Amino acid sequence: MASTVRKAVIPAAGLGTRFLPATKAQPKEMLALVDKPAIQYVVEEAVRSGITDILIITGRGKRSLEDHFDRSFELEYYLEQAGKFDQLKEMREIAEMANIHYVRQGEPRGLGHAVLVAREHVGDQPFVVMLGDDIMHERAGVLDSMLDVFERHRGAVVALKEVDPQEIQFYGCATPEAIDDHLVRILDIVEKPAVESAPSNLAVMGRYVFPPSIFDALDQVQPGSGDEIQLTDAIKLLLADEAVYGWTFRHGRFDVGNKLDYLRATVELALEREDLGPGFRAFLAGVARREGLG
Ligand code: G1P
């Protein structure tokens, strides 16, 4: 079913402290996975799902994000003169993928607050929220499936994935009621519960489809976990009034939120590349032999 949702919000105002010193003078969203900044994967995913308007919530020190999605005339001129037409085309396409807008969050008051900053831009329309720490593989089709659920049920949809029970403390956590294959209704949701008291091991992954009513909920939310305005707490308020759905999936998510997971994601994505994969695979096999791993 073709989606009617056209707007996406990508919060990118965080300081990236889990990635210091790499993020001291550059945004974490600009860290490359193989040869593309992490945020470009997210924007490409949005565009594939029919999103045409993207609002990136930024903060101080995030100028390079805007430069990345803008035209670069010197670079284009050089590539043209050098006859590097494939690269020239690729650079132009990055600047033409979507209408990308930027607004600053001002003060770092949490994910929920970052989304609330988008209120005026989004207006009275459904929209998606995409978090840059979660990179989704095209094959998994997570956002497409979520948009499909939204068209059928007209309620908020949250991406969910089972994690190791010890890991649930790092995520939003849902209490589900099964509806269908992959589809659940969310009965309750809590941000970063303690392992002992977590209601399930179904973790919120960073993709959401929201009706505009989420903004009223966000307006009412008080600071929660980490003394921040949490998006999860707004979802909890929303589900008291209207149905909220979860789309459960297993594969195709790369976590780039911390150093170890970032290394994993880099390896997986490099292995998939036609140009780099074969050589890189042979290199990894050599490393595994040397380290006595295989
Ligand atoms: C955020 C959300 C959390 C979600 C996670 C997914 O947490 O608050 O509910 O599970 O993203 O990556 P953060 O990782 O920003 O602390």
py3Dmol code that shows the C-alpha trace and the ligand (Angstrom):
import py3Dmol

protein = """\
ATOM      1  CA  MET A   1       0.000   0.000   0.000  1.00  0.00           C
ATOM      2  CA  ALA A   2       1.506   3.354  -0.972  1.00  0.00           C
ATOM      3  CA  SER A   3       2.220   5.466   2.065  1.00  0.00           C
ATOM      4  CA  THR A   4       0.764   8.923   2.526  1.00  0.00           C
ATOM      5  CA  VAL A   5       3.461   9.912   5.020  1.00  0.00           C
ATOM      6  CA  ARG A   6       5.910  12.400   3.526  1.00  0.00           C
ATOM      7  CA  LYS A   7       7.778  13.912   6.463  1.00  0.00           C
ATOM      8  CA  ALA A   8      10.611  12.543   8.557  1.00  0.00           C
ATOM      9  CA  VAL A   9      12.307  13.950  11.623  1.00  0.00           C
ATOM     10  CA  ILE A  10      15.888  12.900  12.346  1.00  0.00           C
ATOM     11  CA  PRO A  11      17.158  13.973  15.782  1.00  0.00           C
ATOM     12  CA  ALA A  12      20.882  14.703  15.473  1.00  0.00           C
ATOM     13  CA  ALA A  13      21.570  17.150  18.276  1.00  0.00           C
ATOM     14  CA  GLY A  14      23.363  14.793  20.672  1.00  0.00           C
ATOM     15  CA  LEU A  15      26.938  15.466  21.737  1.00  0.00           C
ATOM     16  CA  GLY A  16      28.136  11.986  20.808  1.00  0.00           C
ATOM     17  CA  THR A  17      29.982  11.523  24.097  1.00  0.00           C
ATOM     18  CA  ARG A  18      30.014   7.726  23.627  1.00  0.00           C
ATOM     19  CA  PHE A  19      32.340   8.285  20.704  1.00  0.00           C
ATOM     20  CA  LEU A  20      34.934  10.699  22.015  1.00  0.00           C
ATOM     21  CA  PRO A  21      37.499  11.761  20.927  1.00  0.00           C
ATOM     22  CA  ALA A  22      36.256  11.190  17.332  1.00  0.00           C
ATOM     23  CA  THR A  23      33.251  13.410  18.027  1.00  0.00           C
ATOM     24  CA  LYS A  24      35.090  16.255  19.731  1.00  0.00           C
ATOM     25  CA  ALA A  25      35.085  18.424  16.610  1.00  0.00           C
ATOM     26  CA  GLN A  26      32.739  16.554  14.246  1.00  0.00           C
ATOM     27  CA  PRO A  27      29.185  15.303  14.631  1.00  0.00           C
ATOM     28  CA  LYS A  28      28.797  11.595  15.335  1.00  0.00           C
ATOM     29  CA  GLU A  29      26.270  11.466  12.495  1.00  0.00           C
ATOM     30  CA  MET A  30      29.123  12.242  10.109  1.00  0.00           C
ATOM     31  CA  LEU A  31      31.275   9.264  11.153  1.00  0.00           C
ATOM     32  CA  ALA A  32      31.755   7.127   8.074  1.00  0.00           C
ATOM     33  CA  LEU A  33      30.466   3.599   7.783  1.00  0.00           C
ATOM     34  CA  VAL A  34      32.765   2.305   5.050  1.00  0.00           C
ATOM     35  CA  ASP A  35      32.631   5.455   2.876  1.00  0.00           C
ATOM     36  CA  LYS A  36      29.308   7.118   3.706  1.00  0.00           C
ATOM     37  CA  PRO A  37      28.426   9.184   6.764  1.00  0.00           C
ATOM     38  CA  ALA A  38      26.016   7.321   9.023  1.00  0.00           C
ATOM     39  CA  ILE A  39      23.280   9.911   8.516  1.00  0.00           C
ATOM     40  CA  GLN A  40      23.298   9.404   4.752  1.00  0.00           C
ATOM     41  CA  TYR A  41      22.188   5.789   5.254  1.00  0.00           C
ATOM     42  CA  VAL A  42      19.236   7.098   7.284  1.00  0.00           C
ATOM     43  CA  VAL A  43      18.280   9.749   4.731  1.00  0.00           C
ATOM     44  CA  GLU A  44      18.492   7.176   1.914  1.00  0.00           C
ATOM     45  CA  GLU A  45      16.243   4.828   3.876  1.00  0.00           C
ATOM     46  CA  ALA A  46      13.679   7.614   4.328  1.00  0.00           C
ATOM     47  CA  VAL A  47      13.723   8.487   0.630  1.00  0.00           C
ATOM     48  CA  ARG A  48      13.273   4.817  -0.363  1.00  0.00           C
ATOM     49  CA  SER A  49      10.103   4.769   1.757  1.00  0.00           C
ATOM     50  CA  GLY A  50       8.573   7.746  -0.032  1.00  0.00           C
ATOM     51  CA  ILE A  51       9.633  10.498   2.374  1.00  0.00           C
ATOM     52  CA  THR A  52      10.217  13.775   0.538  1.00  0.00           C
ATOM     53  CA  ASP A  53      10.667  16.223   3.407  1.00  0.00           C
ATOM     54  CA  ILE A  54      13.242  15.678   6.125  1.00  0.00           C
ATOM     55  CA  LEU A  55      13.796  17.811   9.189  1.00  0.00           C
ATOM     56  CA  ILE A  56      17.109  17.255  10.928  1.00  0.00           C
ATOM     57  CA  ILE A  57      17.226  18.475  14.524  1.00  0.00           C
ATOM     58  CA  THR A  58      20.734  19.767  15.043  1.00  0.00           C
ATOM     59  CA  GLY A  59      22.691  21.689  17.624  1.00  0.00           C
ATOM     60  CA  ARG A  60      25.981  23.505  17.945  1.00  0.00           C
ATOM     61  CA  GLY A  61      28.864  22.083  15.941  1.00  0.00           C
ATOM     62  CA  LYS A  62      26.660  20.306  13.385  1.00  0.00           C
ATOM     63  CA  ARG A  63      27.369  22.517  10.386  1.00  0.00           C
ATOM     64  CA  SER A  64      29.029  19.730   8.420  1.00  0.00           C
ATOM     65  CA  LEU A  65      25.678  17.903   8.273  1.00  0.00           C
ATOM     66  CA  GLU A  66      24.232  20.805   6.295  1.00  0.00           C
ATOM     67  CA  ASP A  67      27.288  20.989   4.067  1.00  0.00           C
ATOM     68  CA  HIS A  68      27.039  17.288   3.328  1.00  0.00           C
ATOM     69  CA  PHE A  69      23.512  17.508   1.931  1.00  0.00           C
ATOM     70  CA  ASP A  70      24.198  20.745   0.062  1.00  0.00           C
ATOM     71  CA  ARG A  71      25.729  21.303  -3.381  1.00  0.00           C
ATOM     72  CA  SER A  72      29.507  21.717  -3.393  1.00  0.00           C
ATOM     73  CA  PHE A  73      30.366  23.780  -6.440  1.00  0.00           C
ATOM     74  CA  GLU A  74      34.168  23.665  -6.113  1.00  0.00           C
ATOM     75  CA  LEU A  75      34.129  19.899  -5.756  1.00  0.00           C
ATOM     76  CA  GLU A  76      31.696  19.492  -8.645  1.00  0.00           C
ATOM     77  CA  TYR A  77      33.817  21.765 -10.831  1.00  0.00           C
ATOM     78  CA  TYR A  78      36.932  19.776 -10.020  1.00  0.00           C
ATOM     79  CA  LEU A  79      35.267  16.407 -10.675  1.00  0.00           C
ATOM     80  CA  GLU A  80      33.915  17.683 -13.992  1.00  0.00           C
ATOM     81  CA  GLN A  81      37.321  18.989 -15.096  1.00  0.00           C
ATOM     82  CA  ALA A  82      38.917  15.706 -14.067  1.00  0.00           C
ATOM     83  CA  GLY A  83      36.340  13.721 -16.062  1.00  0.00           C
ATOM     84  CA  LYS A  84      35.149  11.921 -12.938  1.00  0.00           C
ATOM     85  CA  PHE A  85      31.547  11.888 -14.060  1.00  0.00           C
ATOM     86  CA  ASP A  86      30.320   8.982 -11.902  1.00  0.00           C
ATOM     87  CA  GLN A  87      31.473  10.731  -8.751  1.00  0.00           C
ATOM     88  CA  LEU A  88      30.065  14.019 -10.004  1.00  0.00           C
ATOM     89  CA  LYS A  89      26.647  12.413 -10.480  1.00  0.00           C
ATOM     90  CA  GLU A  90      26.837  10.805  -7.037  1.00  0.00           C
ATOM     91  CA  MET A  91      27.731  14.119  -5.350  1.00  0.00           C
ATOM     92  CA  ARG A  92      24.835  15.915  -7.058  1.00  0.00           C
ATOM     93  CA  GLU A  93      22.408  13.177  -6.089  1.00  0.00           C
ATOM     94  CA  ILE A  94      23.268  13.547  -2.415  1.00  0.00           C
ATOM     95  CA  ALA A  95      22.167  17.177  -2.596  1.00  0.00           C
ATOM     96  CA  GLU A  96      18.959  16.365  -4.449  1.00  0.00           C
ATOM     97  CA  MET A  97      17.644  13.363  -2.518  1.00  0.00           C
ATOM     98  CA  ALA A  98      14.977  15.224  -0.568  1.00  0.00           C
ATOM     99  CA  ASN A  99      14.033  18.617   0.799  1.00  0.00           C
ATOM    100  CA  ILE A 100      16.154  18.722   3.910  1.00  0.00           C
ATOM    101  CA  HIS A 101      15.524  21.331   6.584  1.00  0.00           C
ATOM    102  CA  TYR A 102      17.359  22.029   9.799  1.00  0.00           C
ATOM    103  CA  VAL A 103      16.335  23.381  13.148  1.00  0.00           C
ATOM    104  CA  ARG A 104      18.399  23.635  16.293  1.00  0.00           C
ATOM    105  CA  GLN A 105      17.301  22.086  19.541  1.00  0.00           C
ATOM    106  CA  GLY A 106      18.905  24.848  21.609  1.00  0.00           C
ATOM    107  CA  GLU A 107      19.392  22.927  24.819  1.00  0.00           C
ATOM    108  CA  PRO A 108      19.935  19.177  25.107  1.00  0.00           C
ATOM    109  CA  ARG A 109      16.786  18.176  27.001  1.00  0.00           C
ATOM    110  CA  GLY A 110      16.351  14.697  25.561  1.00  0.00           C
ATOM    111  CA  LEU A 111      14.925  12.845  22.584  1.00  0.00           C
ATOM    112  CA  GLY A 112      11.323  13.770  23.349  1.00  0.00           C
ATOM    113  CA  HIS A 113      12.240  17.433  23.491  1.00  0.00           C
ATOM    114  CA  ALA A 114      14.126  17.141  20.176  1.00  0.00           C
ATOM    115  CA  VAL A 115      10.990  15.722  18.521  1.00  0.00           C
ATOM    116  CA  LEU A 116       8.845  18.453  20.070  1.00  0.00           C
ATOM    117  CA  VAL A 117      11.094  21.030  18.398  1.00  0.00           C
ATOM    118  CA  ALA A 118       9.774  19.642  15.067  1.00  0.00           C
ATOM    119  CA  ARG A 119       6.165  20.458  15.890  1.00  0.00           C
ATOM    120  CA  GLU A 120       5.772  23.580  13.812  1.00  0.00           C
ATOM    121  CA  HIS A 121       7.513  22.100  10.804  1.00  0.00           C
ATOM    122  CA  VAL A 122       5.532  18.855  10.872  1.00  0.00           C
ATOM    123  CA  GLY A 123       2.168  20.547  11.469  1.00  0.00           C
ATOM    124  CA  ASP A 124      -1.004  18.476  11.441  1.00  0.00           C
ATOM    125  CA  GLN A 125       0.316  15.460   9.562  1.00  0.00           C
ATOM    126  CA  PRO A 126       1.618  12.012  10.394  1.00  0.00           C
ATOM    127  CA  PHE A 127       5.402  11.714  10.280  1.00  0.00           C
ATOM    128  CA  VAL A 128       8.243   9.348  11.001  1.00  0.00           C
ATOM    129  CA  VAL A 129      11.078   9.678  13.496  1.00  0.00           C
ATOM    130  CA  MET A 130      14.358   7.995  12.611  1.00  0.00           C
ATOM    131  CA  LEU A 131      17.283   7.700  15.019  1.00  0.00           C
ATOM    132  CA  GLY A 132      20.750   7.716  13.532  1.00  0.00           C
ATOM    133  CA  ASP A 133      22.228   5.164  15.945  1.00  0.00           C
ATOM    134  CA  ASP A 134      20.106   2.492  14.279  1.00  0.00           C
ATOM    135  CA  ILE A 135      21.008   1.833  10.668  1.00  0.00           C
ATOM    136  CA  MET A 136      18.493  -0.396   8.895  1.00  0.00           C
ATOM    137  CA  HIS A 137      19.319  -2.666   6.013  1.00  0.00           C
ATOM    138  CA  GLU A 138      17.294  -2.088   2.866  1.00  0.00           C
ATOM    139  CA  ARG A 139      16.415  -5.796   2.714  1.00  0.00           C
ATOM    140  CA  ALA A 140      14.712  -5.691   6.123  1.00  0.00           C
ATOM    141  CA  GLY A 141      12.134  -3.168   4.851  1.00  0.00           C
ATOM    142  CA  VAL A 142      11.348  -2.108   8.421  1.00  0.00           C
ATOM    143  CA  LEU A 143      10.138   1.425   7.711  1.00  0.00           C
ATOM    144  CA  ASP A 144       8.087   0.314   4.686  1.00  0.00           C
ATOM    145  CA  SER A 145       6.338  -2.316   6.796  1.00  0.00           C
ATOM    146  CA  MET A 146       5.678   0.213   9.562  1.00  0.00           C
ATOM    147  CA  LEU A 147       4.200   2.706   7.109  1.00  0.00           C
ATOM    148  CA  ASP A 148       1.972  -0.068   5.786  1.00  0.00           C
ATOM    149  CA  VAL A 149       0.718  -0.763   9.311  1.00  0.00           C
ATOM    150  CA  PHE A 150       0.083   2.949   9.755  1.00  0.00           C
ATOM    151  CA  GLU A 151      -2.007   3.119   6.567  1.00  0.00           C
ATOM    152  CA  ARG A 152      -4.082   0.129   7.668  1.00  0.00           C
ATOM    153  CA  HIS A 153      -4.609   1.052  11.333  1.00  0.00           C
ATOM    154  CA  ARG A 154      -3.953   4.824  11.481  1.00  0.00           C
ATOM    155  CA  GLY A 155      -2.199   4.489  14.836  1.00  0.00           C
ATOM    156  CA  ALA A 156       1.379   5.114  15.949  1.00  0.00           C
ATOM    157  CA  VAL A 157       3.835   2.335  15.059  1.00  0.00           C
ATOM    158  CA  VAL A 158       7.089   1.603  16.868  1.00  0.00           C
ATOM    159  CA  ALA A 159       9.873  -0.715  15.635  1.00  0.00           C
ATOM    160  CA  LEU A 160      10.602  -3.535  18.112  1.00  0.00           C
ATOM    161  CA  LYS A 161      13.266  -6.196  18.257  1.00  0.00           C
ATOM    162  CA  GLU A 162      14.023  -8.883  20.825  1.00  0.00           C
ATOM    163  CA  VAL A 163      17.323  -8.308  22.578  1.00  0.00           C
ATOM    164  CA  ASP A 164      19.346 -10.289  25.071  1.00  0.00           C
ATOM    165  CA  PRO A 165      17.527  -9.788  28.432  1.00  0.00           C
ATOM    166  CA  GLN A 166      20.665  -8.171  29.866  1.00  0.00           C
ATOM    167  CA  GLU A 167      20.532  -5.514  27.141  1.00  0.00           C
ATOM    168  CA  ILE A 168      16.990  -4.276  27.691  1.00  0.00           C
ATOM    169  CA  GLN A 169      18.217  -1.693  30.225  1.00  0.00           C
ATOM    170  CA  PHE A 170      19.634   0.334  27.304  1.00  0.00           C
ATOM    171  CA  TYR A 171      16.343   0.616  25.404  1.00  0.00           C
ATOM    172  CA  GLY A 172      12.710   1.506  25.538  1.00  0.00           C
ATOM    173  CA  CYS A 173      10.850  -1.699  26.443  1.00  0.00           C
ATOM    174  CA  ALA A 174       7.333  -2.701  25.318  1.00  0.00           C
ATOM    175  CA  THR A 175       4.651  -4.931  26.817  1.00  0.00           C
ATOM    176  CA  PRO A 176       3.098  -6.489  23.705  1.00  0.00           C
ATOM    177  CA  GLU A 177      -0.192  -8.164  22.821  1.00  0.00           C
ATOM    178  CA  ALA A 178       0.104 -10.279  19.672  1.00  0.00           C
ATOM    179  CA  ILE A 179      -2.154  -9.316  16.760  1.00  0.00           C
ATOM    180  CA  ASP A 180      -0.618 -10.913  13.715  1.00  0.00           C
ATOM    181  CA  ASP A 181       2.661 -12.050  12.245  1.00  0.00           C
ATOM    182  CA  HIS A 182       5.170  -9.302  13.233  1.00  0.00           C
ATOM    183  CA  LEU A 183       2.375  -7.036  14.488  1.00  0.00           C
ATOM    184  CA  VAL A 184       1.621  -6.379  18.164  1.00  0.00           C
ATOM    185  CA  ARG A 185      -0.405  -3.870  20.061  1.00  0.00           C
ATOM    186  CA  ILE A 186       1.677  -2.111  22.679  1.00  0.00           C
ATOM    187  CA  LEU A 187      -0.065  -2.242  26.051  1.00  0.00           C
ATOM    188  CA  ASP A 188       2.651  -0.470  27.982  1.00  0.00           C
ATOM    189  CA  ILE A 189       6.102   0.949  27.402  1.00  0.00           C
ATOM    190  CA  VAL A 190       8.919   2.002  29.700  1.00  0.00           C
ATOM    191  CA  GLU A 191      12.254   3.713  29.048  1.00  0.00           C
ATOM    192  CA  LYS A 192      15.398   1.809  30.040  1.00  0.00           C
ATOM    193  CA  PRO A 193      13.970  -0.484  32.735  1.00  0.00           C
ATOM    194  CA  ALA A 194      16.226  -2.338  35.165  1.00  0.00           C
ATOM    195  CA  VAL A 195      16.940  -5.873  33.951  1.00  0.00           C
ATOM    196  CA  GLU A 196      15.071  -7.405  36.947  1.00  0.00           C
ATOM    197  CA  SER A 197      11.888  -5.427  36.415  1.00  0.00           C
ATOM    198  CA  ALA A 198      11.747  -5.291  32.587  1.00  0.00           C
ATOM    199  CA  PRO A 199       8.326  -6.433  31.360  1.00  0.00           C
ATOM    200  CA  SER A 200       9.822  -8.121  28.271  1.00  0.00           C
ATOM    201  CA  ASN A 201      12.932  -8.232  26.126  1.00  0.00           C
ATOM    202  CA  LEU A 202      11.216  -6.417  23.250  1.00  0.00           C
ATOM    203  CA  ALA A 203      13.315  -3.310  22.697  1.00  0.00           C
ATOM    204  CA  VAL A 204      12.366  -0.139  20.864  1.00  0.00           C
ATOM    205  CA  MET A 205      14.588   0.344  17.825  1.00  0.00           C
ATOM    206  CA  GLY A 206      14.929   3.833  16.445  1.00  0.00           C
ATOM    207  CA  ARG A 207      12.039   3.964  13.949  1.00  0.00           C
ATOM    208  CA  TYR A 208       8.618   5.404  14.770  1.00  0.00           C
ATOM    209  CA  VAL A 209       5.541   6.468  12.783  1.00  0.00           C
ATOM    210  CA  PHE A 210       3.445   9.021  14.649  1.00  0.00           C
ATOM    211  CA  PRO A 211       0.144  10.767  14.234  1.00  0.00           C
ATOM    212  CA  PRO A 212       0.454  14.477  15.142  1.00  0.00           C
ATOM    213  CA  SER A 213      -1.229  13.732  18.503  1.00  0.00           C
ATOM    214  CA  ILE A 214       2.211  12.677  19.785  1.00  0.00           C
ATOM    215  CA  PHE A 215       3.026  16.388  20.135  1.00  0.00           C
ATOM    216  CA  ASP A 216       0.247  16.935  22.695  1.00  0.00           C
ATOM    217  CA  ALA A 217       1.583  13.960  24.622  1.00  0.00           C
ATOM    218  CA  LEU A 218       5.134  15.337  24.448  1.00  0.00           C
ATOM    219  CA  ASP A 219       3.858  18.631  25.755  1.00  0.00           C
ATOM    220  CA  GLN A 220       2.677  16.928  28.927  1.00  0.00           C
ATOM    221  CA  VAL A 221       5.708  14.747  29.583  1.00  0.00           C
ATOM    222  CA  GLN A 222       7.854  15.536  32.594  1.00  0.00           C
ATOM    223  CA  PRO A 223      11.591  14.768  32.633  1.00  0.00           C
ATOM    224  CA  GLY A 224      12.102  11.018  33.151  1.00  0.00           C
ATOM    225  CA  SER A 225      15.031   8.629  32.694  1.00  0.00           C
ATOM    226  CA  GLY A 226      18.315  10.569  32.792  1.00  0.00           C
ATOM    227  CA  ASP A 227      16.310  13.671  33.752  1.00  0.00           C
ATOM    228  CA  GLU A 228      15.403  14.092  30.064  1.00  0.00           C
ATOM    229  CA  ILE A 229      12.104  14.483  28.225  1.00  0.00           C
ATOM    230  CA  GLN A 230      11.682  10.944  26.893  1.00  0.00           C
ATOM    231  CA  LEU A 231       9.867  10.042  23.683  1.00  0.00           C
ATOM    232  CA  THR A 232       9.002   6.703  25.283  1.00  0.00           C
ATOM    233  CA  ASP A 233       7.095   8.493  28.069  1.00  0.00           C
ATOM    234  CA  ALA A 234       5.057  10.386  25.466  1.00  0.00           C
ATOM    235  CA  ILE A 235       4.215   7.092  23.736  1.00  0.00           C
ATOM    236  CA  LYS A 236       3.003   5.771  27.098  1.00  0.00           C
ATOM    237  CA  LEU A 237       0.667   8.769  27.414  1.00  0.00           C
ATOM    238  CA  LEU A 238      -0.509   8.294  23.824  1.00  0.00           C
ATOM    239  CA  LEU A 239      -1.423   4.643  24.315  1.00  0.00           C
ATOM    240  CA  ALA A 240      -3.776   5.562  27.128  1.00  0.00           C
ATOM    241  CA  ASP A 241      -5.905   7.368  24.504  1.00  0.00           C
ATOM    242  CA  GLU A 242      -5.318   5.554  21.236  1.00  0.00           C
ATOM    243  CA  ALA A 243      -3.962   2.272  19.883  1.00  0.00           C
ATOM    244  CA  VAL A 244      -0.191   2.118  19.461  1.00  0.00           C
ATOM    245  CA  TYR A 245       1.288  -0.726  17.421  1.00  0.00           C
ATOM    246  CA  GLY A 246       4.643  -2.438  17.360  1.00  0.00           C
ATOM    247  CA  TRP A 247       6.283  -3.889  14.270  1.00  0.00           C
ATOM    248  CA  THR A 248       8.611  -6.682  15.356  1.00  0.00           C
ATOM    249  CA  PHE A 249      11.583  -7.668  13.232  1.00  0.00           C
ATOM    250  CA  ARG A 250      14.707  -9.754  13.692  1.00  0.00           C
ATOM    251  CA  HIS A 251      17.351  -8.939  11.145  1.00  0.00           C
ATOM    252  CA  GLY A 252      18.916  -6.027   9.353  1.00  0.00           C
ATOM    253  CA  ARG A 253      19.606  -3.536  12.115  1.00  0.00           C
ATOM    254  CA  PHE A 254      23.101  -2.220  12.651  1.00  0.00           C
ATOM    255  CA  ASP A 255      23.753  -0.447  15.915  1.00  0.00           C
ATOM    256  CA  VAL A 256      26.305   2.336  15.535  1.00  0.00           C
ATOM    257  CA  GLY A 257      25.727   3.912  18.945  1.00  0.00           C
ATOM    258  CA  ASN A 258      28.955   2.815  20.568  1.00  0.00           C
ATOM    259  CA  LYS A 259      32.457   1.880  19.507  1.00  0.00           C
ATOM    260  CA  LEU A 260      32.175  -1.906  19.540  1.00  0.00           C
ATOM    261  CA  ASP A 261      28.855  -1.954  17.707  1.00  0.00           C
ATOM    262  CA  TYR A 262      30.176   0.581  15.241  1.00  0.00           C
ATOM    263  CA  LEU A 263      33.095  -1.722  14.435  1.00  0.00           C
ATOM    264  CA  ARG A 264      30.670  -4.613  13.926  1.00  0.00           C
ATOM    265  CA  ALA A 265      28.477  -2.521  11.625  1.00  0.00           C
ATOM    266  CA  THR A 266      31.484  -1.403   9.595  1.00  0.00           C
ATOM    267  CA  VAL A 267      32.612  -5.002   9.076  1.00  0.00           C
ATOM    268  CA  GLU A 268      29.134  -6.212   8.083  1.00  0.00           C
ATOM    269  CA  LEU A 269      28.530  -3.362   5.684  1.00  0.00           C
ATOM    270  CA  ALA A 270      31.987  -3.662   4.111  1.00  0.00           C
ATOM    271  CA  LEU A 271      31.477  -7.405   3.559  1.00  0.00           C
ATOM    272  CA  GLU A 272      28.293  -6.659   1.624  1.00  0.00           C
ATOM    273  CA  ARG A 273      29.968  -4.287  -0.784  1.00  0.00           C
ATOM    274  CA  GLU A 274      30.560  -5.621  -4.273  1.00  0.00           C
ATOM    275  CA  ASP A 275      33.709  -3.559  -4.723  1.00  0.00           C
ATOM    276  CA  LEU A 276      35.252  -4.153  -1.290  1.00  0.00           C
ATOM    277  CA  GLY A 277      33.634  -7.342   0.017  1.00  0.00           C
ATOM    278  CA  PRO A 278      35.789 -10.031  -1.646  1.00  0.00           C
ATOM    279  CA  GLY A 279      39.112  -8.440  -0.717  1.00  0.00           C
ATOM    280  CA  PHE A 280      37.929  -7.605   2.784  1.00  0.00           C
ATOM    281  CA  ARG A 281      36.584 -11.143   3.335  1.00  0.00           C
ATOM    282  CA  ALA A 282      39.979 -12.609   2.408  1.00  0.00           C
ATOM    283  CA  PHE A 283      41.657 -10.166   4.785  1.00  0.00           C
ATOM    284  CA  LEU A 284      39.299 -11.127   7.648  1.00  0.00           C
ATOM    285  CA  ALA A 285      39.875 -14.845   6.992  1.00  0.00           C
ATOM    286  CA  GLY A 286      43.621 -14.168   7.315  1.00  0.00           C
ATOM    287  CA  VAL A 287      43.100 -12.287  10.575  1.00  0.00           C
ATOM    288  CA  ALA A 288      40.919 -15.098  11.926  1.00  0.00           C
ATOM    289  CA  ARG A 289      43.601 -17.695  11.110  1.00  0.00           C
ATOM    290  CA  ARG A 290      46.338 -15.566  12.651  1.00  0.00           C
ATOM    291  CA  GLU A 291      44.304 -15.041  15.813  1.00  0.00           C
ATOM    292  CA  GLY A 292      43.379 -18.735  15.962  1.00  0.00           C
ATOM    293  CA  LEU A 293      39.673 -17.940  15.617  1.00  0.00           C
ATOM    294  CA  GLY A 294      38.505 -20.084  12.789  1.00  0.00           C
TER     295      GLY A 294
END
"""
ligand_1 = """\
16
G1P
C 16.768 5.995 22.415
C 15.358 5.826 22.983
C 15.129 4.361 23.363
C 15.389 3.472 22.165
C 16.794 3.722 21.603
C 16.969 2.961 20.291
O 17.683 5.793 23.459
O 15.184 6.676 24.095
O 13.796 4.187 23.805
O 15.234 2.111 22.540
O 17.010 5.113 21.336
O 18.266 3.081 19.780
P 19.246 6.246 23.373
O 19.953 5.118 22.658
O 19.275 7.511 22.581
O 19.685 6.389 24.771
"""
view = py3Dmol.view(width=600, height=400)
view.addModel(protein, "pdb")
view.setStyle({"model": 0}, {"cartoon": {"style": "trace"}})
view.addModel(ligand_1, "xyz")
view.setStyle({"model": 1}, {"stick": {}})
view.zoomTo()
view.show()
